[in-house]
Amino acid sequence: MATDFWASSHYQRWIVDRATLRQARADDLLYVDNPEQLDFLNIYFANVISKLGKKLQLRQRVIATATVFFRRFYLKSSYCETDPFLVIAACCYVAAKAEESPVHIKNVVSESRTLFSHQYGIKNFPSDNSKLAEMEFYLVDDLDCDLVVFHPYRTLLALCRKESGAGDTPHEAEAGEVGVGISGDEGPRYWGSDGEKLELSDGALQTAWFIINDTYRSELCLLYPPHLIAIAAIYLTFILHVPTQATIAHLLPSRSASDASPPPPLTEEPSQIQPRRSSRQHSVEAKKQQDPISFLAGLNVSMPHIATIAQEIVSLYCLWDRYKEDSSPDAGSSTKQRLRGSGSGSNSGSVSRAPSEDDGSSVSSGGGESESVVTQAVLTKLLMKMREQRLADLAHPANGKPVAVNKMLERTQAAG
Protein backbone atom coordinates (compact mmCIF):
# COMPACT_ATOMS: atom_id res chain seq x y z
CA MET A 1 0.00 0.00 0.00
CA ALA A 2 1.14 3.54 -0.72
CA THR A 3 2.29 5.63 2.20
CA ASP A 4 3.10 8.77 0.20
CA PHE A 5 -0.03 10.79 -0.45
CA TRP A 6 1.53 12.77 -3.30
CA ALA A 7 2.37 9.58 -5.20
CA SER A 8 -0.94 7.89 -4.42
CA SER A 9 -3.95 7.35 -6.65
CA HIS A 10 -5.94 9.45 -4.18
CA TYR A 11 -4.00 12.59 -5.09
CA GLN A 12 -3.36 11.81 -8.74
CA ARG A 13 -6.83 10.64 -9.77
CA TRP A 14 -9.43 11.40 -7.12
CA ILE A 15 -8.99 15.09 -6.32
CA VAL A 16 -11.34 16.76 -8.79
CA ASP A 17 -12.63 20.25 -9.53
CA ARG A 18 -16.13 21.64 -9.26
CA ALA A 19 -16.73 21.37 -12.98
CA THR A 20 -16.30 17.60 -12.70
CA LEU A 21 -18.80 17.50 -9.83
CA ARG A 22 -21.33 19.52 -11.82
CA GLN A 23 -20.93 17.21 -14.79
CA ALA A 24 -21.41 14.16 -12.58
CA ARG A 25 -24.73 15.55 -11.29
CA ALA A 26 -25.97 16.77 -14.68
CA ASP A 27 -28.56 13.99 -15.10
CA ASP A 28 -29.77 14.29 -11.51
CA LEU A 29 -30.31 18.03 -11.89
CA LEU A 30 -32.97 17.29 -14.51
CA TYR A 31 -35.18 15.64 -11.90
CA VAL A 32 -34.99 18.04 -8.94
CA ASP A 33 -36.73 21.36 -8.44
CA ASN A 34 -33.81 22.96 -6.66
CA PRO A 35 -30.09 22.10 -6.98
CA GLU A 36 -29.88 22.52 -3.21
CA GLN A 37 -31.77 19.25 -2.86
CA LEU A 38 -28.70 17.40 -4.13
CA ASP A 39 -26.71 18.97 -1.28
CA PHE A 40 -29.26 17.59 1.16
CA LEU A 41 -28.88 14.19 -0.48
CA ASN A 42 -25.15 14.35 0.32
CA ILE A 43 -26.03 14.63 4.02
CA TYR A 44 -28.75 12.02 3.68
CA PHE A 45 -26.51 9.37 2.10
CA ALA A 46 -23.66 10.03 4.53
CA ASN A 47 -26.07 9.48 7.42
CA VAL A 48 -27.25 6.20 5.87
CA ILE A 49 -23.64 5.00 5.57
CA SER A 50 -22.94 6.04 9.16
CA LYS A 51 -26.00 4.19 10.47
CA LEU A 52 -25.17 1.03 8.54
CA GLY A 53 -21.55 1.23 9.67
CA LYS A 54 -22.64 1.41 13.30
CA LYS A 55 -24.98 -1.54 12.80
CA LEU A 56 -22.02 -3.51 11.44
CA GLN A 57 -19.80 -2.23 14.31
CA LEU A 58 -17.33 -0.63 11.92
CA ARG A 59 -14.75 1.89 13.10
CA GLN A 60 -15.07 5.52 12.12
CA ARG A 61 -12.20 5.23 9.67
CA VAL A 62 -13.98 2.39 7.83
CA ILE A 63 -17.18 4.45 7.69
CA ALA A 64 -15.19 7.39 6.30
CA THR A 65 -13.60 5.15 3.66
CA ALA A 66 -17.03 3.80 2.67
CA THR A 67 -18.28 7.37 2.29
CA VAL A 68 -15.33 8.27 0.05
CA PHE A 69 -15.98 5.17 -2.08
CA PHE A 70 -19.62 6.24 -2.41
CA ARG A 71 -18.64 9.76 -3.51
CA ARG A 72 -16.13 8.42 -6.02
CA PHE A 73 -18.62 5.95 -7.48
CA TYR A 74 -21.10 8.74 -8.13
CA LEU A 75 -18.54 10.77 -10.01
CA LYS A 76 -19.24 8.31 -12.81
CA SER A 77 -22.88 7.48 -12.09
CA SER A 78 -26.17 9.21 -11.32
CA TYR A 79 -28.52 8.75 -8.39
CA CYS A 80 -31.45 8.49 -10.76
CA GLU A 81 -29.96 5.60 -12.77
CA THR A 82 -28.73 3.38 -9.94
CA ASP A 83 -29.86 2.03 -6.59
CA PRO A 84 -27.93 4.12 -4.04
CA PHE A 85 -28.90 1.79 -1.19
CA LEU A 86 -27.31 -1.21 -2.89
CA VAL A 87 -24.25 0.94 -3.59
CA ILE A 88 -24.09 1.97 0.08
CA ALA A 89 -24.13 -1.65 1.22
CA ALA A 90 -21.39 -2.50 -1.29
CA CYS A 91 -19.29 0.49 -0.19
CA CYS A 92 -19.44 -0.59 3.46
CA TYR A 93 -18.60 -4.16 2.48
CA VAL A 94 -15.62 -3.17 0.32
CA ALA A 95 -14.38 -0.51 2.75
CA ALA A 96 -14.31 -3.04 5.58
CA LYS A 97 -12.11 -5.27 3.43
CA ALA A 98 -9.87 -2.40 2.32
CA GLU A 99 -9.34 -1.28 5.92
CA GLU A 100 -8.54 -4.83 7.05
CA SER A 101 -11.67 -5.09 9.17
CA PRO A 102 -13.87 -7.41 7.08
CA VAL A 103 -17.46 -8.34 7.83
CA HIS A 104 -19.34 -11.31 6.43
CA ILE A 105 -21.49 -10.62 3.39
CA LYS A 106 -24.50 -12.24 5.08
CA ASN A 107 -24.26 -9.74 7.93
CA VAL A 108 -24.08 -6.84 5.50
CA VAL A 109 -27.15 -8.03 3.59
CA SER A 110 -29.11 -8.75 6.77
CA GLU A 111 -28.32 -5.45 8.50
CA SER A 112 -28.89 -3.49 5.28
CA ARG A 113 -32.33 -5.02 4.73
CA THR A 114 -33.34 -4.32 8.32
CA LEU A 115 -32.07 -0.73 8.38
CA PHE A 116 -33.34 0.28 4.94
CA SER A 117 -36.74 -1.32 5.49
CA HIS A 118 -37.45 0.02 8.99
CA GLN A 119 -36.02 3.52 8.71
CA TYR A 120 -36.25 4.34 5.00
CA GLY A 121 -39.15 2.25 3.73
CA ILE A 122 -36.97 0.47 1.16
CA LYS A 123 -38.62 -2.95 0.82
CA ASN A 124 -36.93 -4.14 -2.37
CA PHE A 125 -33.36 -4.52 -1.13
CA PRO A 126 -32.20 -7.94 -2.44
CA SER A 127 -31.92 -10.77 0.06
CA ASP A 128 -29.67 -12.75 -2.26
CA ASN A 129 -26.01 -12.43 -1.25
CA SER A 130 -24.93 -12.81 -4.87
CA LYS A 131 -26.51 -9.44 -5.75
CA LEU A 132 -24.27 -7.64 -3.29
CA ALA A 133 -21.27 -9.68 -4.42
CA GLU A 134 -22.02 -8.69 -8.02
CA MET A 135 -22.35 -5.04 -7.03
CA GLU A 136 -18.97 -5.30 -5.31
CA PHE A 137 -17.28 -6.04 -8.65
CA TYR A 138 -19.03 -3.13 -10.37
CA LEU A 139 -18.02 -0.83 -7.54
CA VAL A 140 -14.36 -1.85 -7.59
CA ASP A 141 -14.37 -1.50 -11.38
CA ASP A 142 -15.72 2.07 -11.21
CA LEU A 143 -13.17 2.87 -8.51
CA ASP A 144 -10.44 1.70 -10.91
CA CYS A 145 -9.28 -0.63 -8.12
CA ASP A 146 -8.04 2.43 -6.19
CA LEU A 147 -8.92 1.33 -2.67
CA VAL A 148 -6.28 3.29 -0.72
CA VAL A 149 -7.87 6.34 0.89
CA PHE A 150 -6.06 9.00 2.91
CA HIS A 151 -8.07 10.74 5.62
CA PRO A 152 -7.62 14.00 7.54
CA TYR A 153 -7.40 12.07 10.82
CA ARG A 154 -3.79 11.20 10.05
CA THR A 155 -2.78 14.82 9.67
CA LEU A 156 -4.72 15.81 12.78
CA LEU A 157 -2.75 13.31 14.86
CA ALA A 158 0.50 14.34 13.16
CA LEU A 159 -0.03 18.01 14.02
CA CYS A 160 -1.72 17.83 17.40
CA ARG A 161 -1.46 16.01 20.69
CA LYS A 162 -3.22 16.04 24.01
CA GLU A 163 -2.37 18.94 26.25
CA SER A 164 -1.33 16.63 29.07
CA GLY A 165 0.97 14.70 26.74
CA ALA A 166 0.30 11.50 28.68
CA GLY A 167 -0.87 8.62 26.53
CA ASP A 168 -2.91 8.52 23.38
CA THR A 169 -6.39 9.84 22.96
CA PRO A 170 -9.18 7.33 22.30
CA HIS A 171 -9.13 8.51 18.71
CA GLU A 172 -5.42 7.83 18.32
CA ALA A 173 -5.86 4.33 19.68
CA GLU A 174 -8.76 3.63 17.36
CA ALA A 175 -7.20 5.19 14.29
CA GLY A 176 -3.88 3.45 14.65
CA GLU A 177 -5.39 -0.02 14.59
CA VAL A 178 -6.36 -0.36 10.95
CA GLY A 179 -5.84 0.96 7.48
CA VAL A 180 -3.09 2.83 5.77
CA GLY A 181 -1.04 4.18 8.66
CA ILE A 182 -3.03 6.83 10.41
CA SER A 183 -0.58 7.12 13.29
CA GLY A 184 0.82 10.52 14.17
CA ASP A 185 4.35 9.61 13.08
CA GLU A 186 4.36 9.91 9.32
CA GLY A 187 7.93 11.00 8.71
CA PRO A 188 9.12 14.50 7.76
CA ARG A 189 6.33 17.01 7.24
CA TYR A 190 7.61 19.13 4.39
CA TRP A 191 4.45 21.22 4.57
CA GLY A 192 4.47 21.34 8.37
CA SER A 193 6.08 23.06 11.31
CA ASP A 194 9.48 21.41 11.86
CA GLY A 195 7.98 18.46 13.68
CA GLU A 196 6.48 20.51 16.51
CA LYS A 197 3.04 19.41 17.68
CA LEU A 198 0.26 21.71 18.75
CA GLU A 199 -1.00 20.87 22.23
CA LEU A 200 -4.79 20.81 22.52
CA SER A 201 -7.10 19.93 25.35
CA ASP A 202 -8.98 16.67 25.07
CA GLY A 203 -12.20 18.55 24.30
CA ALA A 204 -10.55 20.59 21.56
CA LEU A 205 -9.01 17.51 19.98
CA GLN A 206 -12.39 15.79 20.01
CA THR A 207 -13.98 18.87 18.46
CA ALA A 208 -11.47 18.81 15.59
CA TRP A 209 -12.16 15.09 15.19
CA PHE A 210 -15.93 15.72 15.06
CA ILE A 211 -15.49 18.47 12.47
CA ILE A 212 -13.55 16.06 10.25
CA ASN A 213 -16.34 13.49 10.67
CA ASP A 214 -18.85 16.11 9.56
CA THR A 215 -16.95 17.02 6.39
CA TYR A 216 -17.88 13.64 4.92
CA ARG A 217 -21.46 14.88 4.66
CA SER A 218 -20.29 17.10 1.82
CA GLU A 219 -18.07 16.60 -1.22
CA LEU A 220 -15.00 18.20 0.37
CA CYS A 221 -13.20 14.83 0.32
CA LEU A 222 -13.30 14.99 -3.50
CA LEU A 223 -12.24 18.63 -3.77
CA TYR A 224 -9.36 19.05 -1.34
CA PRO A 225 -6.40 17.01 -0.06
CA PRO A 226 -7.00 15.57 3.40
CA HIS A 227 -4.22 17.53 5.11
CA LEU A 228 -5.89 20.82 4.15
CA ILE A 229 -9.21 19.62 5.55
CA ALA A 230 -7.47 18.67 8.81
CA ILE A 231 -5.86 22.11 9.14
CA ALA A 232 -9.22 23.76 8.44
CA ALA A 233 -10.73 21.61 11.21
CA ILE A 234 -8.03 22.79 13.63
CA TYR A 235 -8.66 26.37 12.55
CA LEU A 236 -12.40 26.00 13.19
CA THR A 237 -11.74 24.39 16.55
CA PHE A 238 -10.23 27.65 17.81
CA ILE A 239 -13.41 29.41 16.68
CA LEU A 240 -16.16 26.96 17.69
CA HIS A 241 -14.72 25.39 20.83
CA VAL A 242 -15.35 28.06 23.46
CA PRO A 243 -12.78 26.95 26.09
CA THR A 244 -10.06 26.81 23.44
CA GLN A 245 -11.16 30.14 22.03
CA ALA A 246 -10.65 31.68 25.47
CA THR A 247 -7.07 30.42 25.63
CA ILE A 248 -6.04 32.40 22.55
CA ALA A 249 -8.00 35.57 23.32
CA HIS A 250 -4.91 37.27 24.73
CA LEU A 251 -3.02 36.53 21.50
CA LEU A 252 -5.51 38.40 19.34
CA PRO A 253 -5.00 42.13 18.70
CA SER A 254 -7.02 44.27 21.10
CA ARG A 255 -9.48 46.92 19.99
CA SER A 256 -7.06 49.69 20.83
CA ALA A 257 -3.52 49.82 22.02
CA SER A 258 -4.61 51.81 25.09
CA ASP A 259 -6.74 48.89 26.29
CA ALA A 260 -3.71 46.75 26.88
CA SER A 261 -2.55 46.77 30.49
CA PRO A 262 0.99 48.17 30.83
CA PRO A 263 3.71 45.82 32.05
CA PRO A 264 4.60 46.11 35.74
CA PRO A 265 7.41 48.59 36.50
CA LEU A 266 10.86 47.20 36.86
CA THR A 267 11.23 48.70 40.34
CA GLU A 268 8.80 46.14 41.72
CA GLU A 269 10.65 43.14 40.38
CA PRO A 270 13.98 42.98 42.26
CA SER A 271 12.41 42.10 45.60
CA GLN A 272 10.81 39.02 44.05
CA ILE A 273 13.69 37.90 41.89
CA GLN A 274 15.57 34.79 42.99
CA PRO A 275 18.64 34.42 40.82
CA ARG A 276 19.18 31.28 38.74
CA ARG A 277 16.39 29.18 40.16
CA SER A 278 13.43 31.39 39.27
CA SER A 279 14.82 32.17 35.84
CA ARG A 280 15.20 28.47 35.14
CA GLN A 281 11.63 27.80 36.25
CA HIS A 282 10.39 30.72 34.18
CA SER A 283 12.05 29.33 31.06
CA VAL A 284 10.45 25.93 31.63
CA GLU A 285 7.02 27.48 32.07
CA ALA A 286 7.47 29.65 29.00
CA LYS A 287 8.38 26.60 27.00
CA LYS A 288 5.04 25.01 27.78
CA GLN A 289 3.08 27.92 26.35
CA GLN A 290 2.34 27.75 22.64
CA ASP A 291 1.09 30.31 20.19
CA PRO A 292 -1.53 28.49 18.06
CA ILE A 293 -1.79 31.44 15.69
CA SER A 294 1.92 31.34 14.92
CA PHE A 295 1.74 27.56 14.65
CA LEU A 296 -0.95 27.69 11.96
CA ALA A 297 0.78 30.59 10.20
CA GLY A 298 4.01 28.58 10.15
CA LEU A 299 2.48 25.73 8.18
CA ASN A 300 3.53 25.66 4.56
CA VAL A 301 -0.03 25.94 3.26
CA SER A 302 -2.12 28.75 1.84
CA MET A 303 -4.13 30.23 4.70
CA PRO A 304 -6.66 31.85 2.31
CA HIS A 305 -7.17 28.34 0.95
CA ILE A 306 -7.71 27.04 4.48
CA ALA A 307 -10.17 29.86 5.14
CA THR A 308 -12.10 28.87 2.01
CA ILE A 309 -12.40 25.28 3.22
CA ALA A 310 -13.45 26.50 6.67
CA GLN A 311 -16.15 28.65 5.08
CA GLU A 312 -17.44 25.64 3.16
CA ILE A 313 -17.65 23.67 6.40
CA VAL A 314 -19.60 26.52 8.01
CA SER A 315 -21.91 26.54 4.98
CA LEU A 316 -22.40 22.80 5.46
CA TYR A 317 -23.53 23.42 9.05
CA CYS A 318 -25.97 26.09 7.88
CA LEU A 319 -27.47 23.58 5.45
CA TRP A 320 -27.40 20.82 8.04
CA ASP A 321 -29.43 22.98 10.44
CA ARG A 322 -32.37 22.55 8.06
CA TYR A 323 -32.09 18.76 7.85
CA LYS A 324 -33.99 16.61 10.33
CA GLU A 325 -33.87 12.87 10.79
CA ASP A 326 -37.31 11.31 11.13
CA SER A 327 -36.74 8.31 13.37
CA SER A 328 -33.35 8.93 14.94
CA PRO A 329 -32.49 12.60 15.46
CA ASP A 330 -29.18 11.70 17.08
CA ALA A 331 -27.86 10.13 13.89
CA GLY A 332 -28.21 13.36 11.98
CA SER A 333 -27.39 16.09 14.44
CA SER A 334 -25.62 14.81 17.56
CA THR A 335 -22.11 15.41 16.27
CA LYS A 336 -23.01 18.88 15.07
CA GLN A 337 -24.63 19.83 18.36
CA ARG A 338 -21.78 18.37 20.42
CA LEU A 339 -19.20 20.32 18.51
CA ARG A 340 -20.97 23.66 18.57
CA GLY A 341 -21.81 23.97 22.24
CA SER A 342 -19.91 24.89 25.33
CA GLY A 343 -21.36 23.52 28.46
CA SER A 344 -19.62 22.32 31.48
CA GLY A 345 -18.33 18.83 30.95
CA SER A 346 -19.13 18.87 27.25
CA ASN A 347 -16.44 18.31 24.72
CA SER A 348 -17.53 20.84 22.26
CA GLY A 349 -20.00 23.69 22.42
CA SER A 350 -23.60 24.65 22.77
CA VAL A 351 -25.03 26.55 19.88
CA SER A 352 -27.94 24.26 19.18
CA ARG A 353 -30.54 24.90 16.53
CA ALA A 354 -34.02 25.94 17.49
CA PRO A 355 -36.61 23.18 17.31
CA SER A 356 -38.85 23.34 14.28
CA GLU A 357 -42.49 22.42 14.08
CA ASP A 358 -42.20 21.66 10.38
CA ASP A 359 -42.18 17.90 10.03
CA GLY A 360 -41.42 17.46 6.37
CA SER A 361 -41.71 20.31 3.93
CA SER A 362 -39.64 20.53 0.80
CA VAL A 363 -36.76 22.87 0.16
CA SER A 364 -37.78 26.43 -0.51
CA SER A 365 -36.52 27.68 -3.84
CA GLY A 366 -35.94 31.18 -2.61
CA GLY A 367 -33.31 32.27 -0.14
CA GLY A 368 -35.82 33.96 2.15
CA GLU A 369 -35.85 34.12 5.89
CA SER A 370 -38.28 31.22 6.38
CA GLU A 371 -36.25 28.36 4.96
CA SER A 372 -38.10 25.11 5.44
CA VAL A 373 -36.83 21.99 7.14
CA VAL A 374 -36.01 18.97 5.00
CA THR A 375 -36.66 15.56 6.47
CA GLN A 376 -35.42 12.08 5.77
CA ALA A 377 -38.85 11.07 4.44
CA VAL A 378 -38.89 13.96 1.98
CA LEU A 379 -35.52 12.98 0.54
CA THR A 380 -36.48 9.30 0.31
CA LYS A 381 -39.56 10.25 -1.70
CA LEU A 382 -37.48 12.61 -3.84
CA LEU A 383 -35.02 9.83 -4.61
CA MET A 384 -37.79 7.42 -5.59
CA LYS A 385 -39.39 10.08 -7.80
CA MET A 386 -36.08 10.81 -9.53
CA ARG A 387 -35.57 7.14 -10.34
CA GLU A 388 -39.13 6.67 -11.59
CA GLN A 389 -38.94 9.69 -13.87
CA ARG A 390 -35.58 8.58 -15.20
CA LEU A 391 -36.94 5.10 -15.91
CA ALA A 392 -39.86 6.62 -17.80
CA ASP A 393 -37.59 8.88 -19.86
CA LEU A 394 -35.27 6.01 -20.77
CA ALA A 395 -38.14 3.68 -21.61
CA HIS A 396 -39.71 6.28 -23.93
CA PRO A 397 -36.83 8.37 -25.32
CA ALA A 398 -37.29 11.04 -27.97
CA ASN A 399 -35.62 8.91 -30.64
CA GLY A 400 -37.93 5.97 -29.92
CA LYS A 401 -35.08 3.58 -29.07
CA PRO A 402 -35.24 2.23 -25.50
CA VAL A 403 -32.06 2.45 -23.44
CA ALA A 404 -30.76 0.00 -20.86
CA VAL A 405 -31.70 1.45 -17.50
CA ASN A 406 -29.89 -0.77 -15.05
CA LYS A 407 -26.15 -0.22 -15.13
CA MET A 408 -25.54 -3.91 -14.48
CA LEU A 409 -27.85 -4.83 -17.37
CA GLU A 410 -26.13 -2.29 -19.62
CA ARG A 411 -22.74 -3.87 -19.00
CA THR A 412 -24.13 -7.35 -19.48
CA GLN A 413 -25.55 -6.36 -22.86
CA ALA A 414 -22.23 -4.80 -23.85
CA ALA A 415 -20.37 -7.97 -22.89
CA GLY A 416 -22.79 -10.25 -24.72
Buried (B, 14 or more C-beta within 10 A) or exposed (E): EBEEBEEBBBBEEBBBEEEEBEEBBEBBBEBBEBEBBBBBBBBBBBBBBBBBBBBBEBBBBBBBBBBBBBBBBBBEBBBBBBBBBBBBBBBBBBBBBBBEBEBEBEBBBBBBBEBBEEBBEBEEBBEEBEBBEBBBEBBBEBBEEBBBBBBBBBBBBBBBBBBEEEEBBEBBEBBBBBBBBBEBEBEEBEEBBEEEBBBBBBBBBBBBBBBBBBBBBBBBBBBBBBBBBBBBBBBBBBEBBBBBBEBBEEEEEEEEEEEEEEEEEEEEEEEEEEEEEEEEEEEEEEEEEBEBEEBBEEBEBEEEEBEEBBEBBEEBBEBBBBBBBBEEEEBBBEBBBBBBBBEEEBBBBBBEBEEEEEEBEBBBEEEEEEBBBBBBBBBBBBBEEBBEEBBEBBEEEEEEEEEBBBBBEEBEEEEE
